[in-house]
């Protein structure tokens, strides 16, 4: 099930769409990541999360950040 969510064509398409929205939501990777985290986790990212996710965005693009967010436990499971 986890591999399906990680590699599913529909999910990858939605990640690209979300990344495109995030790129329009801010001028810096930090602003873009903050917007994407708010959409998926319904909260602001912690400073350490923001720093790591922004580095991931710079190194591998917002598509990768969105893919990570949509596959995170915090998105998939309700506490």
Order of alpha helices (4+ residues) and beta strands (2+ residues): alpha-alpha-alpha-alpha-alpha-alpha
